[in-house]
Amino acid sequence: MRLPRDISGRELVQALARLGYATTRQTGSHVRVSRLSPTEHHLTIPDHTPIKVGTLNAIVRELAEANGLTRDDLLRRLFGS
């Protein structure tokens, strides 16, 4: 599945809520999201419109590894088919 090219940081934070992540703090233009269960994981999301493709790819790669999913499965969960 192809990465979305026009997603904002806010939209990504909302999509991450489906995986159990919640906003823990915001400093300037960066939002920190955390998940405590089943394992603790923290991630910083830039609150930019749009998020650069390389940055989004790095975030997706880290999320897939932390959640034990393939990249395509994670993208389907976050952004639909």
C-alpha positions as CSV (number, residue, x, y, z in Angstrom):
1,M,0.0,0.0,0.0
2,R,1.2,3.5,-0.8
3,L,1.9,6.1,1.8
4,P,-0.6,9.0,1.8
5,R,1.0,12.2,0.5
6,D,-1.3,14.8,2.1
7,I,-1.7,13.7,5.7
8,S,-1.2,16.2,8.5
9,G,0.3,15.5,11.9
10,R,-3.1,16.0,13.5
11,E,-4.7,13.4,11.2
12,L,-1.9,10.9,12.0
13,V,-2.4,11.4,15.7
14,Q,-6.1,10.7,15.3
15,A,-5.4,7.6,13.3
16,L,-2.9,6.4,16.0
17,A,-5.8,6.5,18.5
18,R,-7.2,3.4,16.7
19,L,-4.0,1.6,17.8
20,G,-4.3,2.7,21.4
21,Y,-2.0,5.7,21.3
22,A,-2.9,8.8,23.2
23,T,-1.4,12.3,23.2
24,T,0.7,12.8,26.3
25,R,2.1,16.3,25.6
26,Q,2.9,18.8,22.9
27,T,5.9,21.0,22.7
28,G,5.8,23.6,19.9
29,S,4.9,21.9,16.7
30,H,5.6,18.3,17.9
31,V,3.1,16.0,19.6
32,R,4.2,13.1,21.8
33,V,1.9,10.1,21.7
34,S,2.2,7.1,24.0
35,R,0.8,3.6,24.4
36,L,1.2,1.8,27.7
37,S,-0.3,-1.6,26.9
38,P,0.7,-4.4,25.9
39,T,4.1,-2.8,25.8
40,E,5.1,0.8,26.5
41,H,5.9,2.8,23.3
42,H,6.4,6.5,22.8
43,L,6.5,8.4,19.5
44,T,7.0,12.0,18.5
45,I,4.8,13.2,15.6
46,P,5.5,16.6,13.8
47,D,2.3,18.7,13.7
48,H,3.0,19.8,10.1
49,T,0.7,19.9,7.1
50,P,1.6,17.7,5.3
51,I,4.1,15.5,7.0
52,K,7.1,14.9,4.6
53,V,7.0,11.5,3.0
54,G,10.4,10.4,4.4
55,T,9.3,11.4,7.9
56,L,6.0,9.5,7.5
57,N,7.8,6.5,6.2
58,A,10.2,6.4,9.2
59,I,7.2,6.8,11.6
60,V,5.3,3.9,9.9
61,R,8.4,1.7,10.0
62,E,8.8,2.3,13.7
63,L,5.1,1.7,14.4
64,A,5.0,-1.5,12.4
65,E,8.0,-2.9,14.3
66,A,6.6,-1.8,17.7
67,N,3.2,-3.3,17.0
68,G,4.4,-6.5,15.4
69,L,2.7,-5.8,12.1
70,T,3.8,-5.6,8.5
71,R,4.0,-2.1,6.9
72,D,1.0,-2.8,4.7
73,D,-1.1,-4.2,7.6
74,L,-0.3,-1.1,9.6
75,L,-1.2,1.3,6.7
76,R,-4.6,-0.5,6.3
77,R,-5.4,-0.2,10.0
78,L,-4.4,3.5,10.0
79,F,-5.8,4.8,6.7
80,G,-8.2,2.1,5.4
81,S,-7.9,0.1,2.2
